[in-house]
Amino acid sequence: MRKLILIIVLGLAIGALFGQLMMSVPGYWLVRVGDTSFQTSFWFGLVLLLAAFLVLHFALRLLMRLSRPVSRFKVWNSRSRNRTAMKRTVRGLVALAEGRWKKAEKSLVKAADDSSTPLVNYLSAALAAHYQGRFDQADTLLKRAHLSTEGADTAVGMMQAQLMLDRQQYEEALAILTRLDRQLPNHPQVLKQLKQAYLSVSDWDGLRRLMPRLGAQQLISREERDQLERRAYRELIVREAREGSDIETVRSLWADMPDHLRGDVELIVLYAEALVRGGQEPIAERLLRHSLKESWDSRLVLRYGLLDVDASRQLVTAEKWLQERPNDPDLLLTLGRLALRNAYWGKAQEYFEASQRQRPSGVVCAELARLFANLGEHQKSQLYYRQSVELLDKSLPSLPQPSEDKDVLGEGKEAKKAS
């Protein structure tokens, strides 16, 4: 209401100003053509001139439209087809979301040529064809998508890589993703797909190098990153140790490993094994000794007892540990083995027996049996061998076993079948 009043007031003011102007600025128009003349006031003539201009302007526009009916029809037809294509595209995308692959592909392909976004149509249609198992058609649609839009290499490449991962064509997918990664470093979707591809082809070196980039982009949780890094380094160390590669390669892997993984017991043991195989037992001894100082673990203690570096110094070191852990059965077993390396037969027997008292073990019984056999005490040796077998038998799974009667019955049945 206020706006209406303001407009009325403004109109009256402009009218009053215009009337005052007409009175204060008199004048007239005189137009003479031959013997004919036409005369009017200046302001009325000005209004006629403005009206004539407007009439001429709209007349010329109308003539221009009438002179190009074909082009106007083409524009109208193009707009109409684009609206129809948009409706079909929407129906196709809805069908794709609902899992109606055949209908989705048909609607999307039919609308692609008239769509303002043909890339979306072809990529979505390729996905629908892929879900139907029509892989050749999906590849054809991807090619059409690439040709439909300039600069579509990245989108088409990522879709192609994803479809190949779904088809378990991991090597082909990795080749595409590697190319995309060079073109678009740190692209989030490419990095995610690279992780999947590296895992699928067991490319552990590629995976471990990818982890920091995934972490920097916050594309992976801390728990998953730790798990994958641990697995990657474990597999790489095992492989290098098994293949007998240059020990420097393994040491380089260990140096590149994140600090929190260098405290992982399993990785420490694997690295120690690789060092031993590579003839680096002194380094393995230092590794195990320092690791045990940081974190005590029975696996590290047992592996320490199997090293053959400086047996006398190792025994002194282990006996110092015994002062802090006098009843540790694994440490006592390790001390027994180190005593054997120093040819301290009596001390070895004492340590083995002390370990057996703390925790009966088939391994300790076997060590005692072997020791007594070499000492010539065969009765004790046989006793410990039996104990070793009994303890190992208890660790076996519970399975049906034959009895004497069943054996006789079974042999009888087999004899009847043979006859």
Disulfide bonds with the S-S distance in Angstrom:
none
